[in-house]
Amino acid sequence: MKVSVKADFNKLVKAFEAAPEETRAAVRLQVKASARDIQEYAREHHKFVTRGGATEKSIMMHAEGNTATVYLGSDVAVYQHEGTPPHIIKARNKLALRFVRNGDFVFCKRVHHPGIQADPYLFDAAEHERARIQSRFADAIESVLGRL
């Protein structure tokens, strides 16, 4: 999913013509801030159960130049985000699986896992932040034009 920003391109062109370096710096700053906001919102507003915090920490952000990417850095985060179908888990390297149920250890050769319901927290975060991102870019361009 890509988040695109609708802007008044006439103002953007004017800003680039009048002060290209200042405009480029303002755009880069807003791109990075927008990606950071999406990352933070996704880390704070998800539906999966947090156990150690590793899944939240794997919501990563990379900004370079005029682009930024917010991505999932672990398989578990992808499974939580996209969901999984029902499947069977089998013991591979041992004779049995072991887990705790009702305070007791349970042993079995296989388990019918019900799957994981999708929690598209990254897409939800991007959609939630969309209006703020657009206004942030508009304000940055207005600020550059106001200083000319």
Secondary structure as UniProt FT lines:
FT   HELIX           9..18
FT   HELIX           20..44
FT   HELIX           54..57
FT   STRAND          59..64
FT   TURN            65..66
FT   STRAND          67..72
FT   HELIX           75..82
FT   STRAND          87..90
FT   STRAND          97..101
FT   TURN            102..103
FT   STRAND          104..108
FT   STRAND          110..113
FT   HELIX           121..146
//
